[in-house]
Amino acid sequence: MERNELNDLKAFEGIFETAGLAIPPFSNMKTLDKIAIELSGTVGASEERIGEILAEVYTPSHLSAMVLNRYPNVPIVSEYKESIAEAVSAHFLGLGHVAVAGLIPVVEGIGRRLYEQRGLGERRGNRIVARLGELIADAIQEVQRKKQGEFGEVESMLRSFQKFLQKFYSDSDKYVTNGSTNRNGVTHGDFTDTKFGSALDFYKTLAAVDILCLISTFQPFPPRESIESKALAMCYLTCKNESEARNKSWRLFLEQ
């Protein structure tokens, strides 16, 4: 899938929106191309299948590099680095509900502080949806004004996130897109165990954190791996394998 002359990701925006997703930042074009093609061919796919497709972005090596080399170095986001790291660990441990529920207040906290930092108003108070909307609109205007680096890609990601937010903060009983990644449903306890906590829910919520990272620094490229991040990636992979083996053993036990 080719980008247009503006070097943006406009062709991806509709594809990801149809699947209820925001374009994930900090991913290379080869991966985004592959995901977009797969999503285009899986209209109406299950939540599990879309999660499998997105897993190509959120690999142990990618997330370990983000946890060690990106989140701690981004203004405001760094204040939530431990919460993010714990949520990522919970994801690989198979604790899906903990992973998703742990990230939702992070999204709101970072968003409110960025809103205040950019001089848009006080961070406290109601109207979080309006605040985030104003924050994204302000960021898009800045990208269009400065036109620095891969500004077309950044603008596409921000527009994609604008549309995703309409679902993320919609009334939970109106949210019907794949996955129940809805702030109100999770935070207010309206969603029970069966309605959230999947890998897809985690990826979508983490994408919101990553977009806020993008707004903070306008650096769309993934962080480099380090010796430490490679070691952490091995730890994540071990946790993932052990979690899958544990769940398989438990299912076999129950079937006896």
Secondary structure, 3 states (H helix, E strand, C coil): CCCCCCCCCHHHHHHHHHCCCCCCCCCCHHHHHHHHHHHHCCCCCCHHHHHHHHCCCCCHHHHHHHHHHCHHHCCCHHHHHHHHHHHHHHHHCCCHHHHHHHHHHHHHHHHHHHHHHCCCCCCCCCCHHHHHHHHHHHHHHHHHHHCCCCHHHHHHHHHHHHHHHHHHCCCHHHCCCCCCCCHHHHHCCCCCHHHCCCHHHHHHHHHHHHHHHHHHHCCCCCCCCCHHHHHHHHHHHHHHHHHHHHHHHHHHHHHC
